[in-house]
Amino acid sequence: MNLYIDIALIITSVALIVSVVLQNKGIGMGGLTGSDSGGMFTARRGIEKTLFWVTIILSVLFFILTVTAVILEG
């Protein structure tokens, strides 16, 4: 049982890292030119909104799996 939770944790953590990296809301290359790219709010649409919700779901799943692994270990 513990092996399955460990494998699920690894898969979830890699997917969570990928989903966070794919969100390009940071400064990015626009910060190098001196322009203020983060000052304007834009609504999430399409794939950006889906990626946002996938990131939230993966983080909740990661938290639940981590707590479960700690409980089963102790």
mmCIF file of the N, C-alpha and C atoms, coordinates in Angstrom:
data_MODEL
# 
_entry.id   MODEL 
# 
loop_
_atom_site.group_PDB 
_atom_site.id 
_atom_site.type_symbol 
_atom_site.label_atom_id 
_atom_site.label_alt_id 
_atom_site.label_comp_id 
_atom_site.label_asym_id 
_atom_site.label_entity_id 
_atom_site.label_seq_id 
_atom_site.pdbx_PDB_ins_code 
_atom_site.Cartn_x 
_atom_site.Cartn_y 
_atom_site.Cartn_z 
_atom_site.occupancy 
_atom_site.B_iso_or_equiv 
_atom_site.pdbx_formal_charge 
_atom_site.auth_seq_id 
_atom_site.auth_comp_id 
_atom_site.auth_asym_id 
_atom_site.auth_atom_id 
_atom_site.pdbx_PDB_model_num 
ATOM 1   N N  . MET A 1 1  ? 0.829  -1.199 0.000   1.00 0.00 ? 1  MET A N  1 
ATOM 2   C CA . MET A 1 1  ? 0.000  0.000  0.000   1.00 0.00 ? 1  MET A CA 1 
ATOM 3   C C  . MET A 1 1  ? 0.867  1.254  0.000   1.00 0.00 ? 1  MET A C  1 
ATOM 4   N N  . ASN A 1 2  ? 1.922  1.210  0.828   1.00 0.00 ? 2  ASN A N  1 
ATOM 5   C CA . ASN A 1 2  ? 2.798  2.366  0.921   1.00 0.00 ? 2  ASN A CA 1 
ATOM 6   C C  . ASN A 1 2  ? 3.527  2.626  -0.394  1.00 0.00 ? 2  ASN A C  1 
ATOM 7   N N  . LEU A 1 3  ? 3.844  1.558  -1.138  1.00 0.00 ? 3  LEU A N  1 
ATOM 8   C CA . LEU A 1 3  ? 4.510  1.703  -2.425  1.00 0.00 ? 3  LEU A CA 1 
ATOM 9   C C  . LEU A 1 3  ? 3.622  2.449  -3.419  1.00 0.00 ? 3  LEU A C  1 
ATOM 10  N N  . TYR A 1 4  ? 2.338  2.145  -3.423  1.00 0.00 ? 4  TYR A N  1 
ATOM 11  C CA . TYR A 1 4  ? 1.402  2.803  -4.329  1.00 0.00 ? 4  TYR A CA 1 
ATOM 12  C C  . TYR A 1 4  ? 1.264  4.292  -4.001  1.00 0.00 ? 4  TYR A C  1 
ATOM 13  N N  . ILE A 1 5  ? 1.253  4.607  -2.735  1.00 0.00 ? 5  ILE A N  1 
ATOM 14  C CA . ILE A 1 5  ? 1.154  6.017  -2.342  1.00 0.00 ? 5  ILE A CA 1 
ATOM 15  C C  . ILE A 1 5  ? 2.426  6.765  -2.710  1.00 0.00 ? 5  ILE A C  1 
ATOM 16  N N  . ASP A 1 6  ? 3.579  6.109  -2.552  1.00 0.00 ? 6  ASP A N  1 
ATOM 17  C CA . ASP A 1 6  ? 4.839  6.743  -2.942  1.00 0.00 ? 6  ASP A CA 1 
ATOM 18  C C  . ASP A 1 6  ? 4.901  6.996  -4.443  1.00 0.00 ? 6  ASP A C  1 
ATOM 19  N N  . ILE A 1 7  ? 4.462  6.039  -5.231  1.00 0.00 ? 7  ILE A N  1 
ATOM 20  C CA . ILE A 1 7  ? 4.428  6.216  -6.685  1.00 0.00 ? 7  ILE A CA 1 
ATOM 21  C C  . ILE A 1 7  ? 3.452  7.322  -7.067  1.00 0.00 ? 7  ILE A C  1 
ATOM 22  N N  . ALA A 1 8  ? 2.286  7.361  -6.422  1.00 0.00 ? 8  ALA A N  1 
ATOM 23  C CA . ALA A 1 8  ? 1.304  8.413  -6.693  1.00 0.00 ? 8  ALA A CA 1 
ATOM 24  C C  . ALA A 1 8  ? 1.854  9.783  -6.301  1.00 0.00 ? 8  ALA A C  1 
ATOM 25  N N  . LEU A 1 9  ? 2.624  9.848  -5.218  1.00 0.00 ? 9  LEU A N  1 
ATOM 26  C CA . LEU A 1 9  ? 3.247  11.111 -4.808  1.00 0.00 ? 9  LEU A CA 1 
ATOM 27  C C  . LEU A 1 9  ? 4.268  11.592 -5.833  1.00 0.00 ? 9  LEU A C  1 
ATOM 28  N N  . ILE A 1 10 ? 5.054  10.680 -6.363  1.00 0.00 ? 10 ILE A N  1 
ATOM 29  C CA . ILE A 1 10 ? 6.044  11.058 -7.369  1.00 0.00 ? 10 ILE A CA 1 
ATOM 30  C C  . ILE A 1 10 ? 5.373  11.576 -8.634  1.00 0.00 ? 10 ILE A C  1 
ATOM 31  N N  . ILE A 1 11 ? 4.365  10.865 -9.097  1.00 0.00 ? 11 ILE A N  1 
ATOM 32  C CA . ILE A 1 11 ? 3.647  11.280 -10.313 1.00 0.00 ? 11 ILE A CA 1 
ATOM 33  C C  . ILE A 1 11 ? 2.953  12.619 -10.095 1.00 0.00 ? 11 ILE A C  1 
ATOM 34  N N  . THR A 1 12 ? 2.305  12.781 -8.936  1.00 0.00 ? 12 THR A N  1 
ATOM 35  C CA . THR A 1 12 ? 1.610  14.033 -8.640  1.00 0.00 ? 12 THR A CA 1 
ATOM 36  C C  . THR A 1 12 ? 2.584  15.195 -8.517  1.00 0.00 ? 12 THR A C  1 
ATOM 37  N N  . SER A 1 13 ? 3.725  14.961 -7.891  1.00 0.00 ? 13 SER A N  1 
ATOM 38  C CA . SER A 1 13 ? 4.688  16.054 -7.731  1.00 0.00 ? 13 SER A CA 1 
ATOM 39  C C  . SER A 1 13 ? 5.277  16.484 -9.064  1.00 0.00 ? 13 SER A C  1 
ATOM 40  N N  . VAL A 1 14 ? 5.566  15.539 -9.960  1.00 0.00 ? 14 VAL A N  1 
ATOM 41  C CA . VAL A 1 14 ? 6.081  15.898 -11.282 1.00 0.00 ? 14 VAL A CA 1 
ATOM 42  C C  . VAL A 1 14 ? 5.020  16.659 -12.077 1.00 0.00 ? 14 VAL A C  1 
ATOM 43  N N  . ALA A 1 15 ? 3.779  16.204 -12.020 1.00 0.00 ? 15 ALA A N  1 
ATOM 44  C CA . ALA A 1 15 ? 2.693  16.893 -12.726 1.00 0.00 ? 15 ALA A CA 1 
ATOM 45  C C  . ALA A 1 15 ? 2.472  18.290 -12.152 1.00 0.00 ? 15 ALA A C  1 
ATOM 46  N N  . LEU A 1 16 ? 2.598  18.439 -10.838 1.00 0.00 ? 16 LEU A N  1 
ATOM 47  C CA . LEU A 1 16 ? 2.439  19.745 -10.208 1.00 0.00 ? 16 LEU A CA 1 
ATOM 48  C C  . LEU A 1 16 ? 3.554  20.694 -10.627 1.00 0.00 ? 16 LEU A C  1 
ATOM 49  N N  . ILE A 1 17 ? 4.768  20.202 -10.680 1.00 0.00 ? 17 ILE A N  1 
ATOM 50  C CA . ILE A 1 17 ? 5.891  21.033 -11.123 1.00 0.00 ? 17 ILE A CA 1 
ATOM 51  C C  . ILE A 1 17 ? 5.688  21.481 -12.562 1.00 0.00 ? 17 ILE A C  1 
ATOM 52  N N  . VAL A 1 18 ? 5.264  20.569 -13.425 1.00 0.00 ? 18 VAL A N  1 
ATOM 53  C CA . VAL A 1 18 ? 5.033  20.912 -14.829 1.00 0.00 ? 18 VAL A CA 1 
ATOM 54  C C  . VAL A 1 18 ? 3.915  21.943 -14.954 1.00 0.00 ? 18 VAL A C  1 
ATOM 55  N N  . SER A 1 19 ? 2.843  21.785 -14.205 1.00 0.00 ? 19 SER A N  1 
ATOM 56  C CA . SER A 1 19 ? 1.730  22.728 -14.312 1.00 0.00 ? 19 SER A CA 1 
ATOM 57  C C  . SER A 1 19 ? 2.109  24.115 -13.805 1.00 0.00 ? 19 SER A C  1 
ATOM 58  N N  . VAL A 1 20 ? 2.976  24.179 -12.792 1.00 0.00 ? 20 VAL A N  1 
ATOM 59  C CA . VAL A 1 20 ? 3.417  25.490 -12.297 1.00 0.00 ? 20 VAL A CA 1 
ATOM 60  C C  . VAL A 1 20 ? 4.360  26.142 -13.293 1.00 0.00 ? 20 VAL A C  1 
ATOM 61  N N  . VAL A 1 21 ? 5.242  25.361 -13.883 1.00 0.00 ? 21 VAL A N  1 
ATOM 62  C CA . VAL A 1 21 ? 6.199  25.914 -14.841 1.00 0.00 ? 21 VAL A CA 1 
ATOM 63  C C  . VAL A 1 21 ? 5.479  26.397 -16.102 1.00 0.00 ? 21 VAL A C  1 
ATOM 64  N N  . LEU A 1 22 ? 4.428  25.714 -16.503 1.00 0.00 ? 22 LEU A N  1 
ATOM 65  C CA . LEU A 1 22 ? 3.703  26.105 -17.713 1.00 0.00 ? 22 LEU A CA 1 
ATOM 66  C C  . LEU A 1 22 ? 2.922  27.409 -17.558 1.00 0.00 ? 22 LEU A C  1 
ATOM 67  N N  . GLN A 1 23 ? 2.664  27.801 -16.338 1.00 0.00 ? 23 GLN A N  1 
ATOM 68  C CA . GLN A 1 23 ? 1.963  29.065 -16.125 1.00 0.00 ? 23 GLN A CA 1 
ATOM 69  C C  . GLN A 1 23 ? 2.973  30.192 -16.276 1.00 0.00 ? 23 GLN A C  1 
ATOM 70  N N  . ASN A 1 24 ? 2.846  30.965 -17.299 1.00 0.00 ? 24 ASN A N  1 
ATOM 71  C CA . ASN A 1 24 ? 3.827  31.995 -17.598 1.00 0.00 ? 24 ASN A CA 1 
ATOM 72  C C  . ASN A 1 24 ? 3.345  33.379 -17.144 1.00 0.00 ? 24 ASN A C  1 
ATOM 73  N N  . LYS A 1 25 ? 2.859  33.450 -15.916 1.00 0.00 ? 25 LYS A N  1 
ATOM 74  C CA . LYS A 1 25 ? 2.389  34.726 -15.386 1.00 0.00 ? 25 LYS A CA 1 
ATOM 75  C C  . LYS A 1 25 ? 3.498  35.513 -14.705 1.00 0.00 ? 25 LYS A C  1 
ATOM 76  N N  . GLY A 1 26 ? 4.686  34.947 -14.605 1.00 0.00 ? 26 GLY A N  1 
ATOM 77  C CA . GLY A 1 26 ? 5.788  35.623 -13.935 1.00 0.00 ? 26 GLY A CA 1 
ATOM 78  C C  . GLY A 1 26 ? 6.346  36.754 -14.775 1.00 0.00 ? 26 GLY A C  1 
ATOM 79  N N  . ILE A 1 27 ? 7.495  37.228 -14.366 1.00 0.00 ? 27 ILE A N  1 
ATOM 80  C CA . ILE A 1 27 ? 8.135  38.333 -15.069 1.00 0.00 ? 27 ILE A CA 1 
ATOM 81  C C  . ILE A 1 27 ? 8.562  37.902 -16.455 1.00 0.00 ? 27 ILE A C  1 
ATOM 82  N N  . GLY A 1 28 ? 9.168  36.735 -16.554 1.00 0.00 ? 28 GLY A N  1 
ATOM 83  C CA . GLY A 1 28 ? 9.594  36.212 -17.844 1.00 0.00 ? 28 GLY A CA 1 
ATOM 84  C C  . GLY A 1 28 ? 10.642 37.085 -18.490 1.00 0.00 ? 28 GLY A C  1 
ATOM 85  N N  . MET A 1 29 ? 10.681 37.080 -19.795 1.00 0.00 ? 29 MET A N  1 
ATOM 86  C CA . MET A 1 29 ? 11.667 37.866 -20.534 1.00 0.00 ? 29 MET A CA 1 
ATOM 87  C C  . MET A 1 29 ? 11.266 39.337 -20.615 1.00 0.00 ? 29 MET A C  1 
ATOM 88  N N  . GLY A 1 30 ? 10.012 39.666 -20.339 1.00 0.00 ? 30 GLY A N  1 
ATOM 89  C CA . GLY A 1 30 ? 9.581  41.055 -20.391 1.00 0.00 ? 30 GLY A CA 1 
ATOM 90  C C  . GLY A 1 30 ? 10.226 41.910 -19.331 1.00 0.00 ? 30 GLY A C  1 
ATOM 91  N N  . GLY A 1 31 ? 10.674 41.292 -18.244 1.00 0.00 ? 31 GLY A N  1 
ATOM 92  C CA . GLY A 1 31 ? 11.326 42.033 -17.179 1.00 0.00 ? 31 GLY A CA 1 
ATOM 93  C C  . GLY A 1 31 ? 12.706 42.534 -17.573 1.00 0.00 ? 31 GLY A C  1 
ATOM 94  N N  . LEU A 1 32 ? 13.303 41.941 -18.590 1.00 0.00 ? 32 LEU A N  1 
ATOM 95  C CA . LEU A 1 32 ? 14.631 42.356 -19.016 1.00 0.00 ? 32 LEU A CA 1 
ATOM 96  C C  . LEU A 1 32 ? 14.607 43.676 -19.776 1.00 0.00 ? 32 LEU A C  1 
ATOM 97  N N  . THR A 1 33 ? 13.499 43.990 -20.410 1.00 0.00 ? 33 THR A N  1 
ATOM 98  C CA . THR A 1 33 ? 13.426 45.216 -21.202 1.00 0.00 ? 33 THR A CA 1 
ATOM 99  C C  . THR A 1 33 ? 13.051 46.424 -20.364 1.00 0.00 ? 33 THR A C  1 
ATOM 100 N N  . GLY A 1 34 ? 12.651 46.214 -19.137 1.00 0.00 ? 34 GLY A N  1 
ATOM 101 C CA . GLY A 1 34 ? 12.301 47.330 -18.270 1.00 0.00 ? 34 GLY A CA 1 
ATOM 102 C C  . GLY A 1 34 ? 10.831 47.681 -18.297 1.00 0.00 ? 34 GLY A C  1 
ATOM 103 N N  . SER A 1 35 ? 10.046 47.031 -19.143 1.00 0.00 ? 35 SER A N  1 
ATOM 104 C CA . SER A 1 35 ? 8.616  47.326 -19.189 1.00 0.00 ? 35 SER A CA 1 
ATOM 105 C C  . SER A 1 35 ? 7.918  46.648 -18.027 1.00 0.00 ? 35 SER A C  1 
ATOM 106 N N  . ASP A 1 36 ? 6.872  47.263 -17.522 1.00 0.00 ? 36 ASP A N  1 
ATOM 107 C CA . ASP A 1 36 ? 6.126  46.709 -16.393 1.00 0.00 ? 36 ASP A CA 1 
ATOM 108 C C  . ASP A 1 36 ? 5.023  45.825 -16.931 1.00 0.00 ? 36 ASP A C  1 
ATOM 109 N N  . SER A 1 37 ? 5.297  44.520 -17.027 1.00 0.00 ? 37 SER A N  1 
ATOM 110 C CA . SER A 1 37 ? 4.313  43.603 -17.606 1.00 0.00 ? 37 SER A CA 1 
ATOM 111 C C  . SER A 1 37 ? 3.347  43.059 -16.562 1.00 0.00 ? 37 SER A C  1 
ATOM 112 N N  . GLY A 1 38 ? 3.622  43.261 -15.271 1.00 0.00 ? 38 GLY A N  1 
ATOM 113 C CA . GLY A 1 38 ? 2.774  42.687 -14.244 1.00 0.00 ? 38 GLY A CA 1 
ATOM 114 C C  . GLY A 1 38 ? 1.786  43.662 -13.653 1.00 0.00 ? 38 GLY A C  1 
ATOM 115 N N  . GLY A 1 39 ? 1.675  44.852 -14.177 1.00 0.00 ? 39 GLY A N  1 
ATOM 116 C CA . GLY A 1 39 ? 0.825  45.865 -13.594 1.00 0.00 ? 39 GLY A CA 1 
ATOM 117 C C  . GLY A 1 39 ? -0.626 45.802 -14.013 1.00 0.00 ? 39 GLY A C  1 
ATOM 118 N N  . MET A 1 40 ? -0.946 45.020 -15.026 1.00 0.00 ? 40 MET A N  1 
ATOM 119 C CA . MET A 1 40 ? -2.308 44.993 -15.539 1.00 0.00 ? 40 MET A CA 1 
ATOM 120 C C  . MET A 1 40 ? -2.935 43.632 -15.268 1.00 0.00 ? 40 MET A C  1 
ATOM 121 N N  . PHE A 1 41 ? -4.167 43.637 -14.785 1.00 0.00 ? 41 PHE A N  1 
ATOM 122 C CA . PHE A 1 41 ? -4.879 42.395 -14.516 1.00 0.00 ? 41 PHE A CA 1 
ATOM 123 C C  . PHE A 1 41 ? -5.549 41.918 -15.791 1.00 0.00 ? 41 PHE A C  1 
ATOM 124 N N  . THR A 1 42 ? -5.376 40.640 -16.083 1.00 0.00 ? 42 THR A N  1 
ATOM 125 C CA . THR A 1 42 ? -6.084 40.042 -17.211 1.00 0.00 ? 42 THR A CA 1 
ATOM 126 C C  . THR A 1 42 ? -6.829 38.814 -16.713 1.00 0.00 ? 42 THR A C  1 
ATOM 127 N N  . ALA A 1 43 ? -7.990 38.585 -17.265 1.00 0.00 ? 43 ALA A N  1 
ATOM 128 C CA . ALA A 1 43 ? -8.803 37.437 -16.866 1.00 0.00 ? 43 ALA A CA 1 
ATOM 129 C C  . ALA A 1 43 ? -8.228 36.156 -17.469 1.00 0.00 ? 43 ALA A C  1 
ATOM 130 N N  . ARG A 1 44 ? -8.353 35.081 -16.724 1.00 0.00 ? 44 ARG A N  1 
ATOM 131 C CA . ARG A 1 44 ? -7.894 33.792 -17.235 1.00 0.00 ? 44 ARG A CA 1 
ATOM 132 C C  . ARG A 1 44 ? -8.943 33.238 -18.186 1.00 0.00 ? 44 ARG A C  1 
ATOM 133 N N  . ARG A 1 45 ? -8.474 32.796 -19.333 1.00 0.00 ? 45 ARG A N  1 
ATOM 134 C CA . ARG A 1 45 ? -9.390 32.242 -20.325 1.00 0.00 ? 45 ARG A CA 1 
ATOM 135 C C  . ARG A 1 45 ? -8.773 31.008 -20.955 1.00 0.00 ? 45 ARG A C  1 
ATOM 136 N N  . GLY A 1 46 ? -9.613 30.113 -21.390 1.00 0.00 ? 46 GLY A N  1 
ATOM 137 C CA . GLY A 1 46 ? -9.181 28.953 -22.156 1.00 0.00 ? 46 GLY A CA 1 
ATOM 138 C C  . GLY A 1 46 ? -8.236 28.043 -21.396 1.00 0.00 ? 46 GLY A C  1 
ATOM 139 N N  . ILE A 1 47 ? -7.102 27.758 -22.034 1.00 0.00 ? 47 ILE A N  1 
ATOM 140 C CA . ILE A 1 47 ? -6.145 26.817 -21.470 1.00 0.00 ? 47 ILE A CA 1 
ATOM 141 C C  . ILE A 1 47 ? -5.521 27.363 -20.195 1.00 0.00 ? 47 ILE A C  1 
ATOM 142 N N  . GLU A 1 48 ? -5.398 28.676 -20.093 1.00 0.00 ? 48 GLU A N  1 
ATOM 143 C CA . GLU A 1 48 ? -4.829 29.283 -18.886 1.00 0.00 ? 48 GLU A CA 1 
ATOM 144 C C  . GLU A 1 48 ? -5.715 29.022 -17.668 1.00 0.00 ? 48 GLU A C  1 
ATOM 145 N N  . LYS A 1 49 ? -7.017 29.109 -17.847 1.00 0.00 ? 49 LYS A N  1 
ATOM 146 C CA . LYS A 1 49 ? -7.953 28.841 -16.765 1.00 0.00 ? 49 LYS A CA 1 
ATOM 147 C C  . LYS A 1 49 ? -7.942 27.365 -16.396 1.00 0.00 ? 49 LYS A C  1 
ATOM 148 N N  . THR A 1 50 ? -7.886 26.506 -17.399 1.00 0.00 ? 50 THR A N  1 
ATOM 149 C CA . THR A 1 50 ? -7.826 25.069 -17.152 1.00 0.00 ? 50 THR A CA 1 
ATOM 150 C C  . THR A 1 50 ? -6.550 24.700 -16.407 1.00 0.00 ? 50 THR A C  1 
ATOM 151 N N  . LEU A 1 51 ? -5.433 25.268 -16.817 1.00 0.00 ? 51 LEU A N  1 
ATOM 152 C CA . LEU A 1 51 ? -4.156 24.998 -16.159 1.00 0.00 ? 51 LEU A CA 1 
ATOM 153 C C  . LEU A 1 51 ? -4.157 25.495 -14.721 1.00 0.00 ? 51 LEU A C  1 
ATOM 154 N N  . PHE A 1 52 ? -4.824 26.612 -14.477 1.00 0.00 ? 52 PHE A N  1 
ATOM 155 C CA . PHE A 1 52 ? -4.954 27.146 -13.116 1.00 0.00 ? 52 PHE A CA 1 
ATOM 156 C C  . PHE A 1 52 ? -5.694 26.170 -12.217 1.00 0.00 ? 52 PHE A C  1 
ATOM 157 N N  . TRP A 1 53 ? -6.814 25.624 -12.711 1.00 0.00 ? 53 TRP A N  1 
ATOM 158 C CA . TRP A 1 53 ? -7.599 24.685 -11.911 1.00 0.00 ? 53 TRP A CA 1 
ATOM 159 C C  . TRP A 1 53 ? -6.892 23.343 -11.766 1.00 0.00 ? 53 TRP A C  1 
ATOM 160 N N  . VAL A 1 54 ? -6.185 22.912 -12.785 1.00 0.00 ? 54 VAL A N  1 
ATOM 161 C CA . VAL A 1 54 ? -5.410 21.672 -12.684 1.00 0.00 ? 54 VAL A CA 1 
ATOM 162 C C  . VAL A 1 54 ? -4.334 21.809 -11.616 1.00 0.00 ? 54 VAL A C  1 
ATOM 163 N N  . THR A 1 55 ? -3.701 22.970 -11.537 1.00 0.00 ? 55 THR A N  1 
ATOM 164 C CA . THR A 1 55 ? -2.677 23.210 -10.522 1.00 0.00 ? 55 THR A CA 1 
ATOM 165 C C  . THR A 1 55 ? -3.269 23.151 -9.121  1.00 0.00 ? 55 THR A C  1 
ATOM 166 N N  . ILE A 1 56 ? -4.436 23.731 -8.934  1.00 0.00 ? 56 ILE A N  1 
ATOM 167 C CA . ILE A 1 56 ? -5.100 23.698 -7.629  1.00 0.00 ? 56 ILE A CA 1 
ATOM 168 C C  . ILE A 1 56 ? -5.462 22.261 -7.251  1.00 0.00 ? 56 ILE A C  1 
ATOM 169 N N  . ILE A 1 57 ? -6.032 21.520 -8.182  1.00 0.00 ? 57 ILE A N  1 
ATOM 170 C CA . ILE A 1 57 ? -6.436 20.144 -7.906  1.00 0.00 ? 57 ILE A CA 1 
ATOM 171 C C  . ILE A 1 57 ? -5.215 19.276 -7.599  1.00 0.00 ? 57 ILE A C  1 
ATOM 172 N N  . LEU A 1 58 ? -4.130 19.462 -8.357  1.00 0.00 ? 58 LEU A N  1 
ATOM 173 C CA . LEU A 1 58 ? -2.916 18.686 -8.102  1.00 0.00 ? 58 LEU A CA 1 
ATOM 174 C C  . LEU A 1 58 ? -2.302 19.021 -6.746  1.00 0.00 ? 58 LEU A C  1 
ATOM 175 N N  . SER A 1 59 ? -2.370 20.284 -6.347  1.00 0.00 ? 59 SER A N  1 
ATOM 176 C CA . SER A 1 59 ? -1.799 20.642 -5.045  1.00 0.00 ? 59 SER A CA 1 
ATOM 177 C C  . SER A 1 59 ? -2.626 20.059 -3.899  1.00 0.00 ? 59 SER A C  1 
ATOM 178 N N  . VAL A 1 60 ? -3.936 20.039 -4.033  1.00 0.00 ? 60 VAL A N  1 
ATOM 179 C CA . VAL A 1 60 ? -4.788 19.422 -3.006  1.00 0.00 ? 60 VAL A CA 1 
ATOM 180 C C  . VAL A 1 60 ? -4.541 17.917 -2.957  1.00 0.00 ? 60 VAL A C  1 
ATOM 181 N N  . LEU A 1 61 ? -4.435 17.283 -4.124  1.00 0.00 ? 61 LEU A N  1 
ATOM 182 C CA . LEU A 1 61 ? -4.149 15.855 -4.185  1.00 0.00 ? 61 LEU A CA 1 
ATOM 183 C C  . LEU A 1 61 ? -2.785 15.542 -3.570  1.00 0.00 ? 61 LEU A C  1 
ATOM 184 N N  . PHE A 1 62 ? -1.792 16.382 -3.841  1.00 0.00 ? 62 PHE A N  1 
ATOM 185 C CA . PHE A 1 62 ? -0.466 16.188 -3.260  1.00 0.00 ? 62 PHE A CA 1 
ATOM 186 C C  . PHE A 1 62 ? -0.514 16.293 -1.744  1.00 0.00 ? 62 PHE A C  1 
ATOM 187 N N  . PHE A 1 63 ? -1.259 17.262 -1.231  1.00 0.00 ? 63 PHE A N  1 
ATOM 188 C CA . PHE A 1 63 ? -1.399 17.422 0.213   1.00 0.00 ? 63 PHE A CA 1 
ATOM 189 C C  . PHE A 1 63 ? -2.062 16.206 0.850   1.00 0.00 ? 63 PHE A C  1 
ATOM 190 N N  . ILE A 1 64 ? -3.136 15.719 0.243   1.00 0.00 ? 64 ILE A N  1 
ATOM 191 C CA . ILE A 1 64 ? -3.854 14.558 0.774   1.00 0.00 ? 64 ILE A CA 1 
ATOM 192 C C  . ILE A 1 64 ? -2.966 13.310 0.750   1.00 0.00 ? 64 ILE A C  1 
ATOM 193 N N  . LEU A 1 65 ? -2.236 13.105 -0.352  1.00 0.00 ? 65 LEU A N  1 
ATOM 194 C CA . LEU A 1 65 ? -1.338 11.961 -0.423  1.00 0.00 ? 65 LEU A CA 1 
ATOM 195 C C  . LEU A 1 65 ? -0.210 12.044 0.595   1.00 0.00 ? 65 LEU A C  1 
ATOM 196 N N  . THR A 1 66 ? 0.301  13.251 0.824   1.00 0.00 ? 66 THR A N  1 
ATOM 197 C CA . THR A 1 66 ? 1.371  13.413 1.801   1.00 0.00 ? 66 THR A CA 1 
ATOM 198 C C  . THR A 1 66 ? 0.880  13.104 3.198   1.00 0.00 ? 66 THR A C  1 
ATOM 199 N N  . VAL A 1 67 ? -0.279 13.613 3.561   1.00 0.00 ? 67 VAL A N  1 
ATOM 200 C CA . VAL A 1 67 ? -0.843 13.345 4.885   1.00 0.00 ? 67 VAL A CA 1 
ATOM 201 C C  . VAL A 1 67 ? -1.127 11.853 5.036   1.00 0.00 ? 67 VAL A C  1 
ATOM 202 N N  . THR A 1 68 ? -1.630 11.225 3.991   1.00 0.00 ? 68 THR A N  1 
ATOM 203 C CA . THR A 1 68 ? -1.908 9.792  4.040   1.00 0.00 ? 68 THR A CA 1 
ATOM 204 C C  . THR A 1 68 ? -0.622 8.989  4.219   1.00 0.00 ? 68 THR A C  1 
ATOM 205 N N  . ALA A 1 69 ? 0.431  9.386  3.524   1.00 0.00 ? 69 ALA A N  1 
ATOM 206 C CA . ALA A 1 69 ? 1.711  8.676  3.658   1.00 0.00 ? 69 ALA A CA 1 
ATOM 207 C C  . ALA A 1 69 ? 2.283  8.827  5.061   1.00 0.00 ? 69 ALA A C  1 
ATOM 208 N N  . VAL A 1 70 ? 2.124  9.998  5.652   1.00 0.00 ? 70 VAL A N  1 
ATOM 209 C CA . VAL A 1 70 ? 2.617  10.213 7.025   1.00 0.00 ? 70 VAL A CA 1 
ATOM 210 C C  . VAL A 1 70 ? 1.812  9.389  8.015   1.00 0.00 ? 70 VAL A C  1 
ATOM 211 N N  . ILE A 1 71 ? 0.509  9.328  7.841   1.00 0.00 ? 71 ILE A N  1 
ATOM 212 C CA . ILE A 1 71 ? -0.336 8.559  8.751   1.00 0.00 ? 71 ILE A CA 1 
ATOM 213 C C  . ILE A 1 71 ? -0.024 7.070  8.640   1.00 0.00 ? 71 ILE A C  1 
ATOM 214 N N  . LEU A 1 72 ? 0.146  6.570  7.443   1.00 0.00 ? 72 LEU A N  1 
ATOM 215 C CA . LEU A 1 72 ? 0.434  5.137  7.253   1.00 0.00 ? 72 LEU A CA 1 
ATOM 216 C C  . LEU A 1 72 ? 1.837  4.781  7.738   1.00 0.00 ? 72 LEU A C  1 
ATOM 217 N N  . GLU A 1 73 ? 2.752  5.697  7.667   1.00 0.00 ? 73 GLU A N  1 
ATOM 218 C CA . GLU A 1 73 ? 4.121  5.430  8.101   1.00 0.00 ? 73 GLU A CA 1 
ATOM 219 C C  . GLU A 1 73 ? 4.219  5.351  9.629   1.00 0.00 ? 73 GLU A C  1 
ATOM 220 N N  . GLY A 1 74 ? 3.419  6.151  10.311  1.00 0.00 ? 74 GLY A N  1 
ATOM 221 C CA . GLY A 1 74 ? 3.533  6.225  11.772  1.00 0.00 ? 74 GLY A CA 1 
ATOM 222 C C  . GLY A 1 74 ? 2.737  5.267  12.516  1.00 0.00 ? 74 GLY A C  1 
# 
